[in-house]
Amino acid sequence: MKVSDAYHGGEGTLHLTQETGQYFFTLEGRVSPGPDYKLYLTPAYVEDEAEFLAIKSQSVRVADITGFDNFRVDVPMSIDPTQYPAVIRFREFITAGRLEAK
């Protein structure tokens, strides 16, 4: 995993689950604290901010992130997260991960 600098990074596992038709992302781990974080689904895996900015218009914002450890967010019902291969947390580029089917 590539991080933007010595202060921005993350570690852990981001799980996608579905309960009674509703999808959720749950982080088991932590990301570096910071303001105004967002969770995006992206059409391709990216490793840095420049790569994300190149595909941002094709990406979908899932949720605002307000916690840094072991958080859980609802995926809006209008978004099918299984149609995206990657996820990213962003204000400054923090970290990215690949979504894998289990």
Gaussian input, Z-matrix of N, CA and C with variables (Angstrom, degrees):
# hf/3-21g

backbone

0 1
 N
 C     1     B1
 C     2     B2     1     A1
 N     3     B3     2     A2     1     D1
 C     4     B4     3     A3     2     D2
 C     5     B5     4     A4     3     D3
 N     6     B6     5     A5     4     D4
 C     7     B7     6     A6     5     D5
 C     8     B8     7     A7     6     D6
 N     9     B9     8     A8     7     D7
 C    10    B10     9     A9     8     D8
 C    11    B11    10    A10     9     D9
 N    12    B12    11    A11    10    D10
 C    13    B13    12    A12    11    D11
 C    14    B14    13    A13    12    D12
 N    15    B15    14    A14    13    D13
 C    16    B16    15    A15    14    D14
 C    17    B17    16    A16    15    D15
 N    18    B18    17    A17    16    D16
 C    19    B19    18    A18    17    D17
 C    20    B20    19    A19    18    D18
 N    21    B21    20    A20    19    D19
 C    22    B22    21    A21    20    D20
 C    23    B23    22    A22    21    D21
 N    24    B24    23    A23    22    D22
 C    25    B25    24    A24    23    D23
 C    26    B26    25    A25    24    D24
 N    27    B27    26    A26    25    D25
 C    28    B28    27    A27    26    D26
 C    29    B29    28    A28    27    D27
 N    30    B30    29    A29    28    D28
 C    31    B31    30    A30    29    D29
 C    32    B32    31    A31    30    D30
 N    33    B33    32    A32    31    D31
 C    34    B34    33    A33    32    D32
 C    35    B35    34    A34    33    D33
 N    36    B36    35    A35    34    D34
 C    37    B37    36    A36    35    D35
 C    38    B38    37    A37    36    D36
 N    39    B39    38    A38    37    D37
 C    40    B40    39    A39    38    D38
 C    41    B41    40    A40    39    D39
 N    42    B42    41    A41    40    D40
 C    43    B43    42    A42    41    D41
 C    44    B44    43    A43    42    D42
 N    45    B45    44    A44    43    D43
 C    46    B46    45    A45    44    D44
 C    47    B47    46    A46    45    D45
 N    48    B48    47    A47    46    D46
 C    49    B49    48    A48    47    D47
 C    50    B50    49    A49    48    D48
 N    51    B51    50    A50    49    D49
 C    52    B52    51    A51    50    D50
 C    53    B53    52    A52    51    D51
 N    54    B54    53    A53    52    D52
 C    55    B55    54    A54    53    D53
 C    56    B56    55    A55    54    D54
 N    57    B57    56    A56    55    D55
 C    58    B58    57    A57    56    D56
 C    59    B59    58    A58    57    D57
 N    60    B60    59    A59    58    D58
 C    61    B61    60    A60    59    D59
 C    62    B62    61    A61    60    D60
 N    63    B63    62    A62    61    D61
 C    64    B64    63    A63    62    D62
 C    65    B65    64    A64    63    D63
 N    66    B66    65    A65    64    D64
 C    67    B67    66    A66    65    D65
 C    68    B68    67    A67    66    D66
 N    69    B69    68    A68    67    D67
 C    70    B70    69    A69    68    D68
 C    71    B71    70    A70    69    D69
 N    72    B72    71    A71    70    D70
 C    73    B73    72    A72    71    D71
 C    74    B74    73    A73    72    D72
 N    75    B75    74    A74    73    D73
 C    76    B76    75    A75    74    D74
 C    77    B77    76    A76    75    D75
 N    78    B78    77    A77    76    D76
 C    79    B79    78    A78    77    D77
 C    80    B80    79    A79    78    D78
 N    81    B81    80    A80    79    D79
 C    82    B82    81    A81    80    D80
 C    83    B83    82    A82    81    D81
 N    84    B84    83    A83    82    D82
 C    85    B85    84    A84    83    D83
 C    86    B86    85    A85    84    D84
 N    87    B87    86    A86    85    D85
 C    88    B88    87    A87    86    D86
 C    89    B89    88    A88    87    D87
 N    90    B90    89    A89    88    D88
 C    91    B91    90    A90    89    D89
 C    92    B92    91    A91    90    D90
 N    93    B93    92    A92    91    D91
 C    94    B94    93    A93    92    D92
 C    95    B95    94    A94    93    D93
 N    96    B96    95    A95    94    D94
 C    97    B97    96    A96    95    D95
 C    98    B98    97    A97    96    D96
 N    99    B99    98    A98    97    D97
 C   100   B100    99    A99    98    D98
 C   101   B101   100   A100    99    D99
 N   102   B102   101   A101   100   D100
 C   103   B103   102   A102   101   D101
 C   104   B104   103   A103   102   D102
 N   105   B105   104   A104   103   D103
 C   106   B106   105   A105   104   D104
 C   107   B107   106   A106   105   D105
 N   108   B108   107   A107   106   D106
 C   109   B109   108   A108   107   D107
 C   110   B110   109   A109   108   D108
 N   111   B111   110   A110   109   D109
 C   112   B112   111   A111   110   D110
 C   113   B113   112   A112   111   D111
 N   114   B114   113   A113   112   D112
 C   115   B115   114   A114   113   D113
 C   116   B116   115   A115   114   D114
 N   117   B117   116   A116   115   D115
 C   118   B118   117   A117   116   D116
 C   119   B119   118   A118   117   D117
 N   120   B120   119   A119   118   D118
 C   121   B121   120   A120   119   D119
 C   122   B122   121   A121   120   D120
 N   123   B123   122   A122   121   D121
 C   124   B124   123   A123   122   D122
 C   125   B125   124   A124   123   D123
 N   126   B126   125   A125   124   D124
 C   127   B127   126   A126   125   D125
 C   128   B128   127   A127   126   D126
 N   129   B129   128   A128   127   D127
 C   130   B130   129   A129   128   D128
 C   131   B131   130   A130   129   D129
 N   132   B132   131   A131   130   D130
 C   133   B133   132   A132   131   D131
 C   134   B134   133   A133   132   D132
 N   135   B135   134   A134   133   D133
 C   136   B136   135   A135   134   D134
 C   137   B137   136   A136   135   D135
 N   138   B138   137   A137   136   D136
 C   139   B139   138   A138   137   D137
 C   140   B140   139   A139   138   D138
 N   141   B141   140   A140   139   D139
 C   142   B142   141   A141   140   D140
 C   143   B143   142   A142   141   D141
 N   144   B144   143   A143   142   D142
 C   145   B145   144   A144   143   D143
 C   146   B146   145   A145   144   D144
 N   147   B147   146   A146   145   D145
 C   148   B148   147   A147   146   D146
 C   149   B149   148   A148   147   D147
 N   150   B150   149   A149   148   D148
 C   151   B151   150   A150   149   D149
 C   152   B152   151   A151   150   D150
 N   153   B153   152   A152   151   D151
 C   154   B154   153   A153   152   D152
 C   155   B155   154   A154   153   D153
 N   156   B156   155   A155   154   D154
 C   157   B157   156   A156   155   D155
 C   158   B158   157   A157   156   D156
 N   159   B159   158   A158   157   D157
 C   160   B160   159   A159   158   D158
 C   161   B161   160   A160   159   D159
 N   162   B162   161   A161   160   D160
 C   163   B163   162   A162   161   D161
 C   164   B164   163   A163   162   D162
 N   165   B165   164   A164   163   D163
 C   166   B166   165   A165   164   D164
 C   167   B167   166   A166   165   D165
 N   168   B168   167   A167   166   D166
 C   169   B169   168   A168   167   D167
 C   170   B170   169   A169   168   D168
 N   171   B171   170   A170   169   D169
 C   172   B172   171   A171   170   D170
 C   173   B173   172   A172   171   D171
 N   174   B174   173   A173   172   D172
 C   175   B175   174   A174   173   D173
 C   176   B176   175   A175   174   D174
 N   177   B177   176   A176   175   D175
 C   178   B178   177   A177   176   D176
 C   179   B179   178   A178   177   D177
 N   180   B180   179   A179   178   D178
 C   181   B181   180   A180   179   D179
 C   182   B182   181   A181   180   D180
 N   183   B183   182   A182   181   D181
 C   184   B184   183   A183   182   D182
 C   185   B185   184   A184   183   D183
 N   186   B186   185   A185   184   D184
 C   187   B187   186   A186   185   D185
 C   188   B188   187   A187   186   D186
 N   189   B189   188   A188   187   D187
 C   190   B190   189   A189   188   D188
 C   191   B191   190   A190   189   D189
 N   192   B192   191   A191   190   D190
 C   193   B193   192   A192   191   D191
 C   194   B194   193   A193   192   D192
 N   195   B195   194   A194   193   D193
 C   196   B196   195   A195   194   D194
 C   197   B197   196   A196   195   D195
 N   198   B198   197   A197   196   D196
 C   199   B199   198   A198   197   D197
 C   200   B200   199   A199   198   D198
 N   201   B201   200   A200   199   D199
 C   202   B202   201   A201   200   D200
 C   203   B203   202   A202   201   D201
 N   204   B204   203   A203   202   D202
 C   205   B205   204   A204   203   D203
 C   206   B206   205   A205   204   D204
 N   207   B207   206   A206   205   D205
 C   208   B208   207   A207   206   D206
 C   209   B209   208   A208   207   D207
 N   210   B210   209   A209   208   D208
 C   211   B211   210   A210   209   D209
 C   212   B212   211   A211   210   D210
 N   213   B213   212   A212   211   D211
 C   214   B214   213   A213   212   D212
 C   215   B215   214   A214   213   D213
 N   216   B216   215   A215   214   D214
 C   217   B217   216   A216   215   D215
 C   218   B218   217   A217   216   D216
 N   219   B219   218   A218   217   D217
 C   220   B220   219   A219   218   D218
 C   221   B221   220   A220   219   D219
 N   222   B222   221   A221   220   D220
 C   223   B223   222   A222   221   D221
 C   224   B224   223   A223   222   D222
 N   225   B225   224   A224   223   D223
 C   226   B226   225   A225   224   D224
 C   227   B227   226   A226   225   D225
 N   228   B228   227   A227   226   D226
 C   229   B229   228   A228   227   D227
 C   230   B230   229   A229   228   D228
 N   231   B231   230   A230   229   D229
 C   232   B232   231   A231   230   D230
 C   233   B233   232   A232   231   D231
 N   234   B234   233   A233   232   D232
 C   235   B235   234   A234   233   D233
 C   236   B236   235   A235   234   D234
 N   237   B237   236   A236   235   D235
 C   238   B238   237   A237   236   D236
 C   239   B239   238   A238   237   D237
 N   240   B240   239   A239   238   D238
 C   241   B241   240   A240   239   D239
 C   242   B242   241   A241   240   D240
 N   243   B243   242   A242   241   D241
 C   244   B244   243   A243   242   D242
 C   245   B245   244   A244   243   D243
 N   246   B246   245   A245   244   D244
 C   247   B247   246   A246   245   D245
 C   248   B248   247   A247   246   D246
 N   249   B249   248   A248   247   D247
 C   250   B250   249   A249   248   D248
 C   251   B251   250   A250   249   D249
 N   252   B252   251   A251   250   D250
 C   253   B253   252   A252   251   D251
 C   254   B254   253   A253   252   D252
 N   255   B255   254   A254   253   D253
 C   256   B256   255   A255   254   D254
 C   257   B257   256   A256   255   D255
 N   258   B258   257   A257   256   D256
 C   259   B259   258   A258   257   D257
 C   260   B260   259   A259   258   D258
 N   261   B261   260   A260   259   D259
 C   262   B262   261   A261   260   D260
 C   263   B263   262   A262   261   D261
 N   264   B264   263   A263   262   D262
 C   265   B265   264   A264   263   D263
 C   266   B266   265   A265   264   D264
 N   267   B267   266   A266   265   D265
 C   268   B268   267   A267   266   D266
 C   269   B269   268   A268   267   D267
 N   270   B270   269   A269   268   D268
 C   271   B271   270   A270   269   D269
 C   272   B272   271   A271   270   D270
 N   273   B273   272   A272   271   D271
 C   274   B274   273   A273   272   D272
 C   275   B275   274   A274   273   D273
 N   276   B276   275   A275   274   D274
 C   277   B277   276   A276   275   D275
 C   278   B278   277   A277   276   D276
 N   279   B279   278   A278   277   D277
 C   280   B280   279   A279   278   D278
 C   281   B281   280   A280   279   D279
 N   282   B282   281   A281   280   D280
 C   283   B283   282   A282   281   D281
 C   284   B284   283   A283   282   D282
 N   285   B285   284   A284   283   D283
 C   286   B286   285   A285   284   D284
 C   287   B287   286   A286   285   D285
 N   288   B288   287   A287   286   D286
 C   289   B289   288   A288   287   D287
 C   290   B290   289   A289   288   D288
 N   291   B291   290   A290   289   D289
 C   292   B292   291   A291   290   D290
 C   293   B293   292   A292   291   D291
 N   294   B294   293   A293   292   D292
 C   295   B295   294   A294   293   D293
 C   296   B296   295   A295   294   D294
 N   297   B297   296   A296   295   D295
 C   298   B298   297   A297   296   D296
 C   299   B299   298   A298   297   D297
 N   300   B300   299   A299   298   D298
 C   301   B301   300   A300   299   D299
 C   302   B302   301   A301   300   D300
 N   303   B303   302   A302   301   D301
 C   304   B304   303   A303   302   D302
 C   305   B305   304   A304   303   D303

   B1=1.4478
   B2=1.5196
   B3=1.3025
   B4=1.4609
   B5=1.5192
   B6=1.3107
   B7=1.4598
   B8=1.5177
   B9=1.3140
   B10=1.4567
   B11=1.5209
   B12=1.3238
   B13=1.4601
   B14=1.5217
   B15=1.3333
   B16=1.4645
   B17=1.5238
   B18=1.3285
   B19=1.4599
   B20=1.5279
   B21=1.3213
   B22=1.4626
   B23=1.5241
   B24=1.3198
   B25=1.4591
   B26=1.5049
   B27=1.2926
   B28=1.4499
   B29=1.5093
   B30=1.3251
   B31=1.4552
   B32=1.5095
   B33=1.3038
   B34=1.4502
   B35=1.5114
   B36=1.3226
   B37=1.4510
   B38=1.5161
   B39=1.3213
   B40=1.4577
   B41=1.5203
   B42=1.3276
   B43=1.4606
   B44=1.5201
   B45=1.3241
   B46=1.4528
   B47=1.5137
   B48=1.3337
   B49=1.4608
   B50=1.5244
   B51=1.3234
   B52=1.4586
   B53=1.5233
   B54=1.3312
   B55=1.4642
   B56=1.5210
   B57=1.3097
   B58=1.4713
   B59=1.5273
   B60=1.3382
   B61=1.4523
   B62=1.5134
   B63=1.3254
   B64=1.4629
   B65=1.5221
   B66=1.3446
   B67=1.4592
   B68=1.5245
   B69=1.3431
   B70=1.4583
   B71=1.5206
   B72=1.3328
   B73=1.4498
   B74=1.5209
   B75=1.3286
   B76=1.4552
   B77=1.5169
   B78=1.3142
   B79=1.4544
   B80=1.5111
   B81=1.3256
   B82=1.4615
   B83=1.5192
   B84=1.3110
   B85=1.4500
   B86=1.5126
   B87=1.3282
   B88=1.4591
   B89=1.5164
   B90=1.3126
   B91=1.4619
   B92=1.5211
   B93=1.3129
   B94=1.4632
   B95=1.5223
   B96=1.3241
   B97=1.4626
   B98=1.5202
   B99=1.3081
   B100=1.4537
   B101=1.5205
   B102=1.3016
   B103=1.4659
   B104=1.5232
   B105=1.3165
   B106=1.4600
   B107=1.5229
   B108=1.3424
   B109=1.4591
   B110=1.5212
   B111=1.3105
   B112=1.4581
   B113=1.5210
   B114=1.3204
   B115=1.4605
   B116=1.5210
   B117=1.3262
   B118=1.4597
   B119=1.5196
   B120=1.3189
   B121=1.4543
   B122=1.5144
   B123=1.3264
   B124=1.4563
   B125=1.5263
   B126=1.3476
   B127=1.4626
   B128=1.5257
   B129=1.3243
   B130=1.4585
   B131=1.5220
   B132=1.3248
   B133=1.4544
   B134=1.5250
   B135=1.3185
   B136=1.4604
   B137=1.5200
   B138=1.3308
   B139=1.4556
   B140=1.5154
   B141=1.3380
   B142=1.4563
   B143=1.5291
   B144=1.3151
   B145=1.4552
   B146=1.5254
   B147=1.3297
   B148=1.4693
   B149=1.5312
   B150=1.3187
   B151=1.4616
   B152=1.5300
   B153=1.3348
   B154=1.4553
   B155=1.5215
   B156=1.3188
   B157=1.4630
   B158=1.5292
   B159=1.3303
   B160=1.4623
   B161=1.5259
   B162=1.3435
   B163=1.4741
   B164=1.5269
   B165=1.3099
   B166=1.4675
   B167=1.5258
   B168=1.3208
   B169=1.4701
   B170=1.5271
   B171=1.3215
   B172=1.4672
   B173=1.5295
   B174=1.3204
   B175=1.4612
   B176=1.5145
   B177=1.3242
   B178=1.4547
   B179=1.5309
   B180=1.3262
   B181=1.4641
   B182=1.5210
   B183=1.3163
   B184=1.4621
   B185=1.5209
   B186=1.3421
   B187=1.4642
   B188=1.5170
   B189=1.3265
   B190=1.4556
   B191=1.5231
   B192=1.3209
   B193=1.4618
   B194=1.5222
   B195=1.3077
   B196=1.4624
   B197=1.5245
   B198=1.3381
   B199=1.4576
   B200=1.5096
   B201=1.2951
   B202=1.4581
   B203=1.5203
   B204=1.3230
   B205=1.4593
   B206=1.5228
   B207=1.3245
   B208=1.4636
   B209=1.5273
   B210=1.3292
   B211=1.4560
   B212=1.5253
   B213=1.3215
   B214=1.4695
   B215=1.5184
   B216=1.3487
   B217=1.4600
   B218=1.5237
   B219=1.3286
   B220=1.4622
   B221=1.5235
   B222=1.3106
   B223=1.4548
   B224=1.5224
   B225=1.3212
   B226=1.4663
   B227=1.5336
   B228=1.3187
   B229=1.4660
   B230=1.5358
   B231=1.3126
   B232=1.4647
   B233=1.5302
   B234=1.3398
   B235=1.4651
   B236=1.5248
   B237=1.3404
   B238=1.4634
   B239=1.5266
   B240=1.3185
   B241=1.4610
   B242=1.5251
   B243=1.3240
   B244=1.4636
   B245=1.5244
   B246=1.3129
   B247=1.4643
   B248=1.5306
   B249=1.3215
   B250=1.4571
   B251=1.5202
   B252=1.3336
   B253=1.4612
   B254=1.5268
   B255=1.3277
   B256=1.4663
   B257=1.5170
   B258=1.3171
   B259=1.4586
   B260=1.5225
   B261=1.3181
   B262=1.4610
   B263=1.5161
   B264=1.2983
   B265=1.4674
   B266=1.5054
   B267=1.3164
   B268=1.4575
   B269=1.5121
   B270=1.1976
   B271=1.4665
   B272=1.4996
   B273=1.3088
   B274=1.4454
   B275=1.5239
   B276=1.3166
   B277=1.4605
   B278=1.5223
   B279=1.3199
   B280=1.4593
   B281=1.5337
   B282=1.3112
   B283=1.4494
   B284=1.5208
   B285=1.2991
   B286=1.4672
   B287=1.5041
   B288=1.3113
   B289=1.4559
   B290=1.4962
   B291=1.3336
   B292=1.4562
   B293=1.5138
   B294=1.3343
   B295=1.4548
   B296=1.5089
   B297=1.3121
   B298=1.4477
   B299=1.5045
   B300=1.3233
   B301=1.4660
   B302=1.5235
   B303=1.3231
   B304=1.4654
   B305=1.4981
   A1=108.60
   A2=116.06
   A3=122.09
   A4=108.52
   A5=117.61
   A6=122.19
   A7=108.97
   A8=116.22
   A9=119.12
   A10=113.58
   A11=117.86
   A12=121.14
   A13=108.35
   A14=116.45
   A15=120.60
   A16=112.90
   A17=118.36
   A18=121.66
   A19=113.43
   A20=117.86
   A21=121.29
   A22=109.97
   A23=115.13
   A24=120.18
   A25=110.27
   A26=116.33
   A27=120.91
   A28=110.19
   A29=114.30
   A30=120.25
   A31=108.63
   A32=115.32
   A33=120.22
   A34=110.78
   A35=114.77
   A36=122.30
   A37=109.24
   A38=116.40
   A39=122.15
   A40=107.28
   A41=116.09
   A42=121.94
   A43=110.04
   A44=115.94
   A45=122.12
   A46=107.04
   A47=116.49
   A48=121.24
   A49=109.03
   A50=114.76
   A51=120.33
   A52=108.28
   A53=114.81
   A54=121.34
   A55=107.67
   A56=115.85
   A57=123.28
   A58=112.25
   A59=115.87
   A60=121.41
   A61=115.91
   A62=118.26
   A63=122.70
   A64=109.29
   A65=116.90
   A66=121.73
   A67=110.30
   A68=114.57
   A69=122.80
   A70=109.30
   A71=116.96
   A72=122.34
   A73=107.02
   A74=115.98
   A75=122.09
   A76=108.49
   A77=116.95
   A78=121.48
   A79=109.52
   A80=116.28
   A81=122.48
   A82=105.03
   A83=116.07
   A84=121.10
   A85=109.25
   A86=115.52
   A87=118.82
   A88=110.11
   A89=114.03
   A90=121.96
   A91=107.27
   A92=115.38
   A93=119.16
   A94=109.89
   A95=117.45
   A96=120.97
   A97=111.95
   A98=115.02
   A99=121.24
   A100=110.40
   A101=117.52
   A102=121.47
   A103=112.70
   A104=115.95
   A105=122.65
   A106=114.52
   A107=117.92
   A108=120.93
   A109=110.34
   A110=115.02
   A111=123.19
   A112=107.98
   A113=116.08
   A114=121.70
   A115=107.19
   A116=117.17
   A117=123.58
   A118=110.30
   A119=116.55
   A120=123.03
   A121=106.64
   A122=116.27
   A123=120.71
   A124=110.69
   A125=117.30
   A126=120.71
   A127=113.49
   A128=117.53
   A129=121.92
   A130=108.55
   A131=115.93
   A132=120.81
   A133=108.93
   A134=116.84
   A135=122.28
   A136=109.15
   A137=115.74
   A138=119.60
   A139=113.70
   A140=118.09
   A141=118.85
   A142=109.80
   A143=115.35
   A144=121.39
   A145=112.30
   A146=117.80
   A147=120.71
   A148=110.70
   A149=116.98
   A150=120.21
   A151=110.66
   A152=117.19
   A153=119.87
   A154=110.65
   A155=117.42
   A156=120.47
   A157=111.38
   A158=117.19
   A159=121.15
   A160=112.54
   A161=117.59
   A162=120.21
   A163=112.71
   A164=117.20
   A165=120.29
   A166=112.08
   A167=117.89
   A168=120.41
   A169=112.30
   A170=117.98
   A171=122.66
   A172=111.53
   A173=116.54
   A174=122.37
   A175=109.93
   A176=115.69
   A177=120.19
   A178=109.32
   A179=115.01
   A180=120.19
   A181=108.54
   A182=115.28
   A183=121.85
   A184=111.37
   A185=116.18
   A186=118.81
   A187=110.97
   A188=114.85
   A189=121.64
   A190=107.42
   A191=116.39
   A192=121.51
   A193=107.55
   A194=116.28
   A195=120.12
   A196=112.73
   A197=117.47
   A198=120.60
   A199=110.54
   A200=116.43
   A201=120.77
   A202=112.59
   A203=117.41
   A204=122.38
   A205=109.15
   A206=115.96
   A207=121.74
   A208=113.41
   A209=117.08
   A210=120.31
   A211=111.70
   A212=115.01
   A213=122.76
   A214=107.80
   A215=116.38
   A216=120.77
   A217=109.73
   A218=115.11
   A219=122.02
   A220=108.70
   A221=116.94
   A222=122.24
   A223=106.62
   A224=119.10
   A225=119.63
   A226=111.03
   A227=116.40
   A228=121.57
   A229=111.56
   A230=118.25
   A231=121.76
   A232=112.85
   A233=117.47
   A234=121.87
   A235=109.62
   A236=115.85
   A237=121.24
   A238=107.49
   A239=118.65
   A240=120.92
   A241=113.46
   A242=117.47
   A243=119.55
   A244=112.02
   A245=117.99
   A246=121.95
   A247=112.91
   A248=116.77
   A249=121.76
   A250=109.63
   A251=117.26
   A252=119.17
   A253=115.27
   A254=117.65
   A255=118.08
   A256=110.54
   A257=114.50
   A258=122.22
   A259=107.97
   A260=115.47
   A261=120.02
   A262=109.83
   A263=115.21
   A264=122.58
   A265=107.18
   A266=117.97
   A267=117.27
   A268=113.12
   A269=119.37
   A270=133.14
   A271=102.41
   A272=116.64
   A273=119.88
   A274=102.91
   A275=118.28
   A276=119.61
   A277=107.36
   A278=116.27
   A279=120.64
   A280=109.65
   A281=116.11
   A282=120.31
   A283=109.17
   A284=116.91
   A285=122.19
   A286=108.85
   A287=116.13
   A288=121.25
   A289=110.87
   A290=115.06
   A291=120.89
   A292=109.47
   A293=116.71
   A294=121.09
   A295=107.76
   A296=116.24
   A297=121.18
   A298=109.38
   A299=115.95
   A300=121.55
   A301=108.97
   A302=115.30
   A303=120.03
   A304=109.27
   D1=133.03
   D2=177.41
   D3=-98.25
   D4=139.04
   D5=178.37
   D6=-118.31
   D7=163.39
   D8=-173.65
   D9=-76.46
   D10=-32.75
   D11=178.21
   D12=-166.79
   D13=-174.75
   D14=-175.79
   D15=-65.79
   D16=-17.35
   D17=-176.03
   D18=-101.24
   D19=-15.02
   D20=-175.78
   D21=-117.81
   D22=121.96
   D23=179.12
   D24=-175.31
   D25=179.01
   D26=179.32
   D27=-157.80
   D28=160.59
   D29=176.10
   D30=-151.22
   D31=150.55
   D32=-179.80
   D33=129.47
   D34=-164.61
   D35=-178.52
   D36=-125.11
   D37=130.70
   D38=175.66
   D39=-102.38
   D40=117.00
   D41=-177.57
   D42=-100.17
   D43=140.54
   D44=170.14
   D45=-107.10
   D46=121.98
   D47=179.02
   D48=-127.67
   D49=162.02
   D50=176.84
   D51=-132.20
   D52=130.36
   D53=178.80
   D54=-131.24
   D55=120.37
   D56=-179.02
   D57=44.17
   D58=48.04
   D59=175.53
   D60=86.66
   D61=-10.50
   D62=-179.29
   D63=-100.49
   D64=129.69
   D65=174.64
   D66=-89.00
   D67=149.71
   D68=176.78
   D69=-138.70
   D70=144.97
   D71=166.78
   D72=-105.85
   D73=131.25
   D74=178.27
   D75=-126.98
   D76=125.40
   D77=176.11
   D78=-95.27
   D79=124.99
   D80=167.34
   D81=-104.65
   D82=96.12
   D83=-176.32
   D84=153.00
   D85=-152.83
   D86=-179.44
   D87=-151.93
   D88=155.91
   D89=171.50
   D90=-125.15
   D91=157.93
   D92=-179.16
   D93=-64.02
   D94=140.11
   D95=179.29
   D96=-63.13
   D97=148.50
   D98=177.67
   D99=179.81
   D100=168.20
   D101=-178.78
   D102=-89.54
   D103=155.11
   D104=164.85
   D105=59.03
   D106=42.97
   D107=178.43
   D108=-81.11
   D109=146.74
   D110=177.97
   D111=-130.05
   D112=152.17
   D113=173.42
   D114=-108.18
   D115=122.64
   D116=179.58
   D117=-116.29
   D118=149.07
   D119=165.02
   D120=-102.73
   D121=133.65
   D122=-175.80
   D123=-121.01
   D124=151.88
   D125=-178.66
   D126=-75.63
   D127=-9.26
   D128=178.63
   D129=-151.72
   D130=154.93
   D131=177.18
   D132=-72.12
   D133=136.55
   D134=177.58
   D135=-125.40
   D136=154.49
   D137=-178.33
   D138=-115.92
   D139=-4.90
   D140=178.72
   D141=-156.98
   D142=173.99
   D143=-175.27
   D144=-62.60
   D145=-39.47
   D146=-179.42
   D147=-62.00
   D148=-42.19
   D149=178.33
   D150=-65.10
   D151=-38.81
   D152=178.34
   D153=-65.25
   D154=-45.91
   D155=-178.55
   D156=-60.06
   D157=-31.19
   D158=179.11
   D159=-67.43
   D160=-25.11
   D161=-179.12
   D162=-119.71
   D163=9.42
   D164=-176.80
   D165=-56.77
   D166=-38.35
   D167=-178.49
   D168=-66.94
   D169=-19.07
   D170=177.97
   D171=-97.06
   D172=-1.99
   D173=-177.25
   D174=-95.73
   D175=164.36
   D176=179.70
   D177=-125.90
   D178=132.03
   D179=177.53
   D180=-81.36
   D181=125.36
   D182=-177.16
   D183=-90.98
   D184=-48.96
   D185=-172.37
   D186=-164.77
   D187=158.74
   D188=167.07
   D189=-79.48
   D190=144.27
   D191=178.55
   D192=-108.29
   D193=124.95
   D194=-178.44
   D195=-114.44
   D196=-10.62
   D197=178.60
   D198=-117.55
   D199=164.48
   D200=-176.89
   D201=-118.67
   D202=-14.18
   D203=179.62
   D204=-124.99
   D205=130.87
   D206=169.06
   D207=45.52
   D208=54.11
   D209=-179.03
   D210=-93.36
   D211=164.80
   D212=176.12
   D213=-138.10
   D214=133.18
   D215=178.07
   D216=-129.81
   D217=145.27
   D218=174.10
   D219=-76.73
   D220=141.33
   D221=171.24
   D222=-93.89
   D223=126.07
   D224=178.98
   D225=-53.39
   D226=142.80
   D227=-177.28
   D228=-60.28
   D229=-22.38
   D230=-179.29
   D231=-78.02
   D232=-6.47
   D233=-177.93
   D234=-111.76
   D235=129.97
   D236=173.32
   D237=-102.02
   D238=99.22
   D239=-174.60
   D240=-66.54
   D241=-16.97
   D242=179.60
   D243=-72.30
   D244=-9.35
   D245=179.96
   D246=-90.08
   D247=1.85
   D248=-178.39
   D249=-121.69
   D250=134.25
   D251=-177.79
   D252=-86.38
   D253=-8.28
   D254=-174.16
   D255=-146.16
   D256=160.50
   D257=179.50
   D258=-135.67
   D259=147.98
   D260=-178.55
   D261=-143.66
   D262=145.82
   D263=173.19
   D264=-105.89
   D265=134.46
   D266=-168.31
   D267=-148.12
   D268=137.13
   D269=145.51
   D270=-142.77
   D271=-75.48
   D272=154.80
   D273=-81.76
   D274=155.89
   D275=178.08
   D276=-62.42
   D277=123.06
   D278=-177.82
   D279=-105.22
   D280=-61.54
   D281=-177.97
   D282=-166.57
   D283=162.30
   D284=178.99
   D285=-139.19
   D286=160.63
   D287=176.98
   D288=-151.34
   D289=159.08
   D290=177.79
   D291=-91.54
   D292=138.82
   D293=172.76
   D294=-87.16
   D295=129.42
   D296=-179.74
   D297=-125.67
   D298=134.40
   D299=177.19
   D300=-72.93
   D301=143.41
   D302=176.96
   D303=-115.25

